[in-house]
Amino acid sequence: MPSSAAVYARINPELKERAESILAQLGISPSSAIQMLYSQIVLNRGLPFTPRLPERQMLSLDTLTREELEQEVMRGIDSVNAGRGISADEVDRILAEELGI
């Protein structure tokens, strides 16, 4: 029996880069991380985490009425006027963390 087997997967290049950067900081190779994941799957007889939808429901233009959309826009304007706005970089960070984009 061979001492190792190849696993091939296609993933988003940006996600791959971000994950491998974190793994490098931890001193873990991508192959070792996959080995750890597979070991945990066998040990737990399933995924080592519970897949679930985000706690917060994301807003969608498809589901909002015109009035609801106007309310959301006004909430945003009020937030900025009250000094609770965040930078575009912070928005990018949040989207990356919460949605992987």
C-alpha positions as CSV (number, residue, x, y, z in Angstrom):
1,M,0.0,0.0,0.0
2,P,1.4,3.5,-0.9
3,S,2.6,5.6,2.0
4,S,0.6,8.6,0.7
5,A,-2.2,9.4,-1.7
6,A,-3.0,12.6,-3.5
7,V,-6.1,14.7,-2.8
8,Y,-7.1,17.2,-5.5
9,A,-9.6,20.0,-4.9
10,R,-10.5,23.2,-6.8
11,I,-11.0,26.2,-4.5
12,N,-11.2,30.0,-4.9
13,P,-7.6,31.3,-5.4
14,E,-8.0,34.2,-2.9
15,L,-9.4,31.9,-0.3
16,K,-6.5,29.5,-0.9
17,E,-4.0,32.3,-0.5
18,R,-5.5,33.7,2.6
19,A,-5.8,30.3,4.3
20,E,-2.2,29.3,3.3
21,S,-0.9,32.6,4.7
22,I,-2.5,31.8,8.1
23,L,-1.2,28.2,7.9
24,A,2.3,29.5,7.2
25,Q,2.2,31.8,10.3
26,L,1.2,28.7,12.3
27,G,4.1,26.7,10.7
28,I,1.7,24.2,9.1
29,S,1.9,23.1,5.5
30,P,-1.4,22.8,3.5
31,S,-0.8,19.1,3.3
32,S,-0.5,18.8,7.0
33,A,-3.7,20.9,7.5
34,I,-5.5,18.5,5.1
35,Q,-4.1,15.5,7.0
36,M,-5.3,17.0,10.3
37,L,-8.8,17.6,8.8
38,Y,-9.0,14.1,7.5
39,S,-7.8,12.7,10.9
40,Q,-10.5,14.7,12.7
41,I,-13.1,13.5,10.3
42,V,-12.2,9.9,11.0
43,L,-11.9,10.5,14.8
44,N,-15.3,12.3,14.9
45,R,-16.9,10.1,12.3
46,G,-18.0,13.3,10.6
47,L,-16.9,16.9,10.2
48,P,-15.0,18.3,13.2
49,F,-17.3,21.3,13.2
50,T,-21.1,21.9,12.8
51,P,-21.9,23.3,9.4
52,R,-24.5,26.0,9.8
53,L,-25.9,29.1,8.2
54,P,-24.7,32.4,9.6
55,E,-26.6,33.7,12.7
56,R,-27.6,36.9,10.9
57,Q,-29.7,36.9,7.9
58,M,-28.1,38.9,5.1
59,L,-30.3,41.5,3.5
60,S,-31.2,40.9,-0.1
61,L,-32.7,43.4,-2.6
62,D,-34.8,40.5,-3.9
63,T,-36.7,40.2,-0.5
64,L,-37.0,43.8,0.6
65,T,-40.0,46.0,-0.2
66,R,-39.3,49.6,-1.3
67,E,-40.2,50.8,2.2
68,E,-37.8,48.3,3.9
69,L,-35.0,49.3,1.5
70,E,-35.6,53.0,2.3
71,Q,-35.5,52.2,6.0
72,E,-32.2,50.3,5.6
73,V,-30.7,53.2,3.6
74,M,-31.9,55.7,6.3
75,R,-30.4,53.5,9.0
76,G,-27.1,53.6,7.2
77,I,-27.2,57.4,6.7
78,D,-28.1,57.8,10.4
79,S,-25.2,55.6,11.4
80,V,-22.7,57.5,9.4
81,N,-24.1,60.9,10.7
82,A,-23.7,59.5,14.2
83,G,-20.0,58.7,13.6
84,R,-20.6,54.9,13.5
85,G,-19.4,54.5,9.9
86,I,-16.6,52.2,9.0
87,S,-13.9,52.4,6.3
88,A,-14.1,50.5,3.0
89,D,-11.1,48.4,4.2
90,E,-13.1,47.4,7.3
91,V,-16.0,46.4,5.1
92,D,-13.7,44.3,3.0
93,R,-12.3,42.6,6.1
94,I,-15.8,41.8,7.4
95,L,-17.0,40.5,4.1
96,A,-13.9,38.3,3.9
97,E,-14.3,36.9,7.4
98,E,-18.0,36.4,7.4
99,L,-18.7,35.4,3.8
100,G,-15.3,34.4,2.5
101,I,-15.4,37.0,-0.3
